Amino acid sequence: MKIDINLDKLRKSNGLFIGIPMYGGVCTGVTTGALLNLMALAASNGIKIQPHFLYQESLVQRARNYVADEFLRSKCDTMIFIDADIVFKPEDVLAAWHLSMENDDYDIVCAPYPKKAIAWEKIVKAVNKGFADKNPNDLEHFVGDYVFSQLNGDSFKVDQPVEIRDGGTGFMVIKRETFEKFAKAYPETSYKPDHNRSEHFDGKREINAFFHCEIDPDTKQYLSEDYWFCRKARTAGLKVWLLPWMQLQHFGTYLYRGSLPHMAALNS
């Protein structure tokens, strides 16, 4: 889907806050490259970007709460979480931000990225349908499951925004008003962060636990911090959207296996 981005509106905004938690201070090279391209694109168009990196926090939900609080103390109107192992197009960040600003009910906007697992049965299906007959490398488009869950089981158009139940914080745009409405709806999430010795998280002030993990009492599903955030936000009347045409990549390590006897069988 082609998005006509209102660059003038982005320029006149208070800027986009980019929050990237980095466990152990590590950011992959591919994410660093994408971030540099985004900064260059924003600078060339006079758009304000405020990156924030959080190091040395091993508990991801706590890290996201710290980053969200940093955003709320900034002057930015909108933030985006981008994980340190996600590869993205700079234009997709601006497009997601644009859609968030242009639509009042786009409280949370996500883009799909594959999980770090290979769905071999999908590759077999793609081969059987002939999708790789011209170019075997096309099979990489079929390798994974995605980090989101549908609002219902109905099909949706992959070239249009779709409202979803849960989305991943690996690439998630959130409005300032979304956090404010969340905090008002759930005052019990306020707490005093005293885990580290930094100025704003020394136990002297309260912040909100926007991100938490728990077991869903109805489904018994273990909710990760991003799914929990989406569920609570939806219960509070907010909406979560997915931009399914965007193609992100998820960097990870992989153990390569091989067997010469099996390879020989291909030629028998």
C-alpha positions in Angstrom: 0.0 0.0 0.0 1.4 3.4 -1.0 1.1 6.0 1.8 1.2 9.7 0.9 3.0 10.9 3.9 2.2 14.4 5.1 5.8 15.5 5.7 4.8 19.0 6.6 2.7 17.7 9.4 5.5 15.6 10.7 7.9 18.6 10.5 5.4 20.7 12.6 5.0 18.0 15.2 7.1 17.8 18.4 9.0 14.9 16.9 9.2 11.1 17.1 10.8 9.4 20.1 12.5 6.1 19.1 12.9 3.7 22.1 15.3 0.8 21.6 16.0 -1.5 24.6 19.4 -3.1 24.1 20.1 -5.9 26.5 23.8 -5.9 27.3 24.2 -2.7 25.2 24.0 -4.8 22.0 22.4 -3.6 18.8 22.7 -5.6 15.6 24.5 -4.1 12.7 21.5 -4.4 10.4 19.3 -2.5 12.9 22.0 0.2 13.3 22.2 0.6 9.6 18.4 1.0 9.3 18.4 3.5 12.2 21.1 5.6 10.5 19.1 5.6 7.3 16.1 6.7 9.2 18.0 9.6 10.9 19.4 10.7 7.5 15.9 10.6 5.9 14.4 12.6 8.8 17.2 15.2 8.8 17.0 15.7 5.0 13.3 16.5 5.4 13.6 18.6 8.6 11.8 16.1 10.8 12.7 15.8 14.5 13.8 12.4 15.7 14.8 11.7 19.3 16.4 8.3 19.8 16.8 6.7 23.2 18.8 3.6 24.0 18.4 1.6 27.2 21.3 -0.6 28.2 21.9 -3.3 30.8 18.2 -4.1 31.7 17.7 -7.8 31.7 13.9 -7.7 32.4 12.3 -6.6 29.1 9.0 -5.4 30.6 10.8 -3.2 33.1 13.0 -1.9 30.2 10.0 -1.0 28.2 8.4 0.8 31.2 11.6 2.8 31.6 11.6 3.7 28.0 7.9 4.7 28.0 8.6 7.0 31.0 11.5 8.6 29.2 9.2 9.3 26.3 6.5 10.8 28.5 9.1 13.2 30.0 10.2 14.2 26.5 8.4 16.8 24.3 7.6 14.3 21.6 4.0 13.5 20.6 4.6 10.0 19.5 7.0 7.2 20.1 8.0 4.0 18.4 9.5 0.9 20.0 12.0 -0.8 17.6 13.9 -3.8 18.9 17.6 -4.0 18.5 17.3 -7.0 16.1 14.6 -5.6 13.7 15.4 -4.5 10.1 13.1 -1.9 8.8 12.7 0.6 5.9 12.9 4.2 7.1 9.9 5.1 5.0 7.8 2.5 6.9 8.6 4.3 10.2 7.4 7.6 8.7 4.3 6.0 7.2 3.3 4.3 10.5 3.8 7.6 12.3 1.8 9.5 9.7 -1.1 7.0 9.9 -1.0 7.3 13.7 -1.3 11.1 13.5 -3.9 11.2 10.8 -6.3 8.7 12.5 -7.7 9.5 15.9 -8.4 5.8 16.7 -4.9 4.5 15.6 -3.9 4.4 19.3 -1.3 1.7 18.7 0.2 0.8 15.3 2.3 -2.2 14.5 4.0 -3.8 11.6 4.5 -7.6 11.2 7.8 -9.3 11.6 8.6 -13.0 11.7 9.4 -15.0 14.8 12.8 -16.6 15.1 11.7 -20.0 13.9 11.4 -21.7 10.6 8.0 -23.1 9.6 9.2 -25.9 7.4 5.7 -27.0 6.5 5.0 -23.6 5.0 8.1 -24.0 2.9 6.9 -27.4 1.6 3.6 -25.9 0.8 5.2 -23.0 -1.1 7.4 -25.5 -3.1 4.4 -27.6 -3.9 2.5 -24.6 -5.2 5.4 -23.7 -7.4 6.2 -20.4 -5.8 10.0 -21.0 -6.0 10.2 -22.5 -9.5 11.7 -19.4 -11.0 13.8 -18.3 -8.0 14.5 -20.7 -5.1 15.4 -17.7 -2.9 11.8 -16.6 -2.9 11.2 -19.3 -0.3 12.6 -16.9 2.3 9.2 -15.2 2.2 7.5 -18.2 3.6 9.7 -19.2 6.5 8.0 -17.9 9.6 5.1 -17.2 11.9 4.3 -13.6 12.7 4.2 -11.6 16.0 0.5 -10.6 16.1 -2.9 -12.2 16.7 -6.0 -11.4 14.8 -9.0 -9.8 16.4 -11.1 -12.6 15.0 -10.6 -15.5 12.6 -11.7 -13.6 9.5 -9.4 -13.0 6.6 -8.1 -9.5 5.9 -6.6 -7.5 3.0 -2.9 -7.4 3.2 -2.8 -4.0 1.5 -5.0 -2.3 4.1 -4.6 -1.5 7.8 -6.4 -4.1 9.9 -7.4 -3.9 13.5 -5.9 -6.7 15.6 -6.0 -8.1 19.1 -2.3 -8.2 19.9 0.8 -6.8 18.3 4.6 -6.9 18.9 6.6 -4.2 20.4 9.5 -5.0 18.1 7.9 -2.3 15.8 5.1 -0.4 17.6 4.0 3.2 17.3 2.2 4.6 20.4 0.7 8.0 20.9 1.3 10.0 24.0 -2.5 10.1 24.6 -2.5 6.3 24.5 -0.2 6.0 27.5 -2.2 8.8 29.3 -5.5 7.0 28.8 -3.9 3.7 29.9 -2.6 5.2 33.1 -6.0 6.8 33.9 -7.8 3.5 33.2 -5.3 1.5 35.4 -4.1 3.6 38.3 -3.0 0.4 40.0 -0.1 0.1 37.5 1.7 3.0 39.2 4.8 2.0 41.0 8.1 3.2 42.3 11.1 2.0 40.2 14.0 1.4 42.5 16.0 -1.2 40.5 18.8 1.0 39.3 20.7 4.1 40.5 19.8 6.4 37.6 18.3 9.8 38.3 14.7 9.1 37.4 14.4 5.5 38.5 15.8 5.6 42.1 12.5 5.0 43.9 11.7 8.6 44.6 9.0 9.0 42.0 6.3 6.8 40.5 6.0 5.6 36.9 3.5 3.2 35.2 3.9 -0.4 34.4 2.4 -0.2 30.9 4.2 -3.5 30.2 3.7 -6.6 32.3 3.4 -10.4 31.9 0.7 -12.6 33.2 -1.4 -15.7 32.4 -4.7 -15.0 30.8 -7.3 -16.4 33.2 -9.7 -17.3 30.4 -7.4 -18.8 27.8 -4.5 -19.8 30.1 -2.2 -18.2 27.5 1.0 -16.7 28.9 0.9 -13.1 27.7 4.2 -11.5 26.9 4.6 -7.8 27.9 3.5 -6.5 24.4 0.4 -8.7 24.2 -0.5 -7.8 27.8 -0.2 -4.1 26.9 -2.5 -4.6 23.9 -5.1 -6.5 25.8 -5.3 -4.0 28.6 -5.3 -1.1 26.1 -8.2 -2.7 24.2 -10.1 -3.3 27.4 -9.7 0.5 28.1 -11.3 1.3 24.7 -8.2 1.8 22.7 -7.4 0.2 19.3 -4.5 -1.7 18.0 -3.7 -1.7 14.2 -1.4 -3.7 12.0 0.1 -2.5 8.7 0.3 -6.0 7.0 2.0 -4.8 3.7 5.2 -3.8 5.6 8.0 -6.3 5.4 10.3 -6.3 8.4 13.2 -8.7 9.1 14.1 -10.3 12.4 17.8 -10.9 12.9 19.0 -13.9 14.9 21.5 -16.8 15.1 20.9 -20.2 13.6 22.5 -23.6 13.9 23.1 -24.9 10.4 22.7 -28.6 10.1 23.7 -30.8 7.1 24.0 -34.4 6.1 25.9 -35.7 3.0 23.8 -38.9 2.9 20.6 -36.9 2.7 22.1 -34.6 0.1 23.2 -37.6 -1.9 19.6 -38.8 -1.9 18.5 -35.7 -3.8 20.5 -36.9 -6.7 19.6 -40.5 -6.6 
